[in-house]
Amino acid sequence: MSLIWLVLAAIAVWTLVRLGRQSEGRRRGQWRVAATLFSAVMLAGGVLLAVRGSWLPAAGLIGAGLWLTVASRQRAVASRRSEALSESEARSILGVPVDASPETINTAWRRLMGRAHPDQGGTEGLASRLNAARDRLLKR
């Protein structure tokens, strides 16, 4: 019986760790919280059924719990714009004038990327737009 309690405690700790890593918008965070709790309950129920010898329902619950865990952790892929940036859009994103030199473009890109990089609290979408704007202006 102590093994069951140990497994349940491990699942509770795992759930708390996952809840602490929430860093996205409100709607997605609520989905992740609910999915985490529900998948933890499903996994715990599957373990309990396996201990009691009900292998088929246990396999179903554990499989569903694992699927829900994986599904809740997948990040939404930022949709890319189908059309390329125009030169005026690229200049407005980086905030450089029409006659900007490559050094000015790179300086503006570095300054903005310092704030927009995902490691600095920015978003992947904004960082990719900054990269696209720099590449467009430097004709890469």
N, C-alpha and C positions, 0 to 999 in steps of 0.2 A: 504493500500500500504506500510506502514512503517513496517508491519510484514514481508513482503516479503524481504525487504532490510535487516532487522535484521537476517533473516534466511540465506540470501546470505553472510552477513558479518560473521556469525558464521561458515559457510562452508569455507570461505576464511581463517579464523583463524585456523580451524581444518587442512586445507591443509598445511598451513605454519608449524604447529606443527609437522605434519607427515614428511614433507620434512626435518625438522631439526633433525630428529631421524635416518637418513640414516647412517648406519655404516658398510655396507658390500662392497663387491667388485664392480668394475665399472659397469659391465653389469647388475647385479642385482639392483644396485642403479638407473640406468637409467630406468629399468622396473618399479621400484617403483615410481619414479617421474612421469612418464607418466601415470601409473595406478591411482595414486593419483589425478592428475589433471583431468583425464577423468572421474573418479568416482565422483569427486566433481561436475563436469558439469552435469553428469547424475542425481545426487541427486537433484541439484538445478532445473534442468528441470522438474524432477518428482514433486517437490514441487510446481513449477509454474503451471503445468498442474492440480495438485490436487486443487489448489486455484481457477482455472478457471472452475472446474467441470468435467474435463476429467479423470475419475477415472481409467479406464482400462489402458490407456497409462501411466498414472502416476504410477500405481502399477508396470507396467513393467519396467519403467525407475528406479524407486526406488529399485526394486528387483535386477536389473542388477548392479546398482551402489553399493549396499551393497555386492553383490557377488564379484565384482571386488575389493572392499575394503578388504574383507577377503582374497581373493586369493593373493593379493599383499603383505599382511602382513605375510603369512606363510613362515617360514624359511625353506631353503633346509636342509634336513636331511643328515648329513654326512654319507657317505657310509662306513660301517665297513668292515674290511678285513675279508674274509671268513676263512682264515687259522689263526691259533693262532701264536703268536710270538714264535720264537725259542729262546733258552736261549742266544745265541750269539747276536741276534737282540736286545733282552731286555738289555743286558749288554752295547751294543753300544749306545742305546737310552739314558740310564742313565749315561753312561760314567764311569762305575765302572769296576775294574779288575775281573778276574776269581775267585780269592779267597776273594772276598769282604764279609764282615760280614753283618748281617742284619742291624746293626746300620749305616754302611757306605751306604748301599742301601737306607735306609730311609733318611739319610742326603742328598744324591744326589737327591732323589725324591723331598724332600722339597725345595731344592735350585732351581731346574728346574721348579717345580710347581709354585713357587713364580713369575716366569716370564711368564709361559705358561697358567696360569689360565685365563679363560674368563673374570673374574672380573678385572684382571690386564692388559688387553689388548691382551691376547693370544686367541687361538682358542679352541673350544670344541674338535676338532679332535686331536690336539696335546696333550691336557690334558688327553683325554681318552687313547692315546697311552702311555703316561707316567704312568698312572694308571695300564694299562695292563702289562707294562714292570715290574713295581714294584711287582705286583701280581704274575707274572711268576717267578721272582727271589726268592720271599719269599714263593712260592708254595701255594698260596691261591686259 
